[in-house]
Amino acid sequence: MSLEIAKEIIRKESQAVSQLIDKLDENFEKAVELIFNCRGRVIITGMGKSGIIGRKITATFNSTGTPAVFMHPSEAIHGDLGIMRKEDVVLIISKSGDTDEIFELLIPFKRIGVPVISIVGNKSSQLAESSDCFIDASVDQEAEAYNLVPTCSTTAALVIGDALAIVLLKMRDFSPEDFARLHPGGALGRKLLLRVEDLMHTGEEIPTVMLDSSIQETILEMTSKRLGTTLVVDSDGKLAGIFTDGDLRRLVEKNDNFMGRTAGQIMIASPKTVSKDELADKALNMMESFQITALPVTDGENYPVGILHIHDILRRKIV
């Protein structure tokens, strides 16, 4: 029984959303134009559940490059109108279009001189008639039997808000990198923003030995810096090779008499390297492709400027 009811609710809401396609007209295009050319912010307002939808649309606008602020209607008429400037655009969300708190705002909006866009469920309402343009979000009925609880209507308003946000996103050529800059704390933000330079070990933390260093000195340096590897440099300080704890284990397994050798004789020459400006995510892909755990970071002349360990990347949770 409960499953059938739930499925019917979803059907009704999906039908309400589908019907919006034929209701979009030049008013939607005008709304997009007003917001796109806005030199200020989009001030979004709505009462009750429409206000909750307004808060979500505000968040979506902000995260996709359209600066927006939610303003509660009751707080607005008691002082919050002070946040508004004539460069702003107002977006009002209302099912009936005749809510008293909303209607009280229309006069001050006109006095300030801001364009008013409405997402409204009643095309004949005072709000629709008073708006510079209104987007028809009317629904035939709500999802519940008595047509009382805003369900289909709030879903319709939310979908229109999403449509506005994404159209504006495309018009602004808003890229994944732009999205990441606004979401630095999220996984995508870290993936698209963190660079090798942000994570690499530098200075005294870089394990380094010379070509003629003994195997004992090489092992000691590798052990003391706790990165499971050491870089090998030539007399000019340029990177010549790398030696890892894996290389050491392979030498031991071969039962080779290597203790009398130098770092230059046991190192892996011409190792894979990375630039400090490279994305950490790409460095991680390189490590996984070549099954290595550390990458020397070099400049344009092959001088080591750092070393990046896979654990440094994984700790930042960019995957």
Order of alpha helices (4+ residues) and beta strands (2+ residues): alpha-alpha-beta-alpha-beta-alpha-beta-alpha-beta-alpha-beta-alpha-alpha-alpha-alpha-beta-alpha-beta-beta-alpha-alpha-beta-alpha-beta-beta-alpha
